[in-house]
Amino acid sequence: MRSERNMRRRKHKPPFYKRWWFWLIIAIFIVGGIGNIVDPTDDSEQSSTKESQVKKVKKNKQPPKKKAANKKTLKKKKSAKVEPSKQVKKATVPQKKYPTKTSWDFNAISLGMTKEQVKSILGEPSETTFTGKFKYGNDTLTFVDNKLYDGTPENIKQAAINRDKPEKLKAFAKSFGLKDAETVQKMVGSAYASKYIDGQGMTYAWSTQYGTLMRVDNTDDKITTVYLYNKDTQSLGEILYQGQTILQKPKNYYYYN
């Protein structure tokens, strides 16, 4: 009897798609699918966060960038590259020091001495000019062919005047005698002094650093003579120039075609 009943139940059992649990499962799947279609941001957010995390990890793994070198550090590097020999040369170049002496015995030196001889007596000069002159304080010594030729100290200056006196006097006497009488008369009172002497004619005096020159214009023979005045004997002294008297300055004539 029981077996028959079981057989009947099996025959009258509904199929699975008519069961309530089948449709419950289908409903759950449908609701889940609709939720994914309506709000898909969860998955995208999760993927985006994963990608950002991956990028951060990659950035952290990249080696740090080198900082740009400052200009000061570059200059220091360049200066460090300079050869040590050159640096030593610059450091070992001695600075020229001039003596601080303020007085010198110039009477101990004379014309014709070499520069080495002058240094051995006076010491190193306060300054040496580009022309080779020595400066000792406010005084200057001039050298020609490495020999003392002239200078501002009184004894050196006077020695140079005495040395050049004969040649200078002759040159001044010739220049004085070749001037025309009219020009000389115009300069009387400023450069020359004049006086008329009987039997000789007009006399003019010119004082130079080498001595006093006397010019005599003889009105009879029209000859001009220049003398070196002798102070000791108060006479005309030695004749330095003689020539024909020039009364007026020659005029220049211009001819036009």
Protein Blocks (a to p, Z undefined) as FASTA:
>chain_A
ZZmmmmmmmmmpccfklpfklmmmmmmmmmmmmmmmmmmmlmmmmmmmmmmmmmmmmmmm
pccddddddfklmmmmmmmmpcfklmmmmmmmccddddfbfbdcfklpcehiafklmmmm
nopafbdcfkopacehjbccddeehiafbdfbfklmmmmmmmmmmmmmmmmmmmmmmpcf
klmmmmgojlmccdddehkbpcdddddfkbccdddddfklopacdddddfklopnbjafb
dcdddfbacddddddZZ
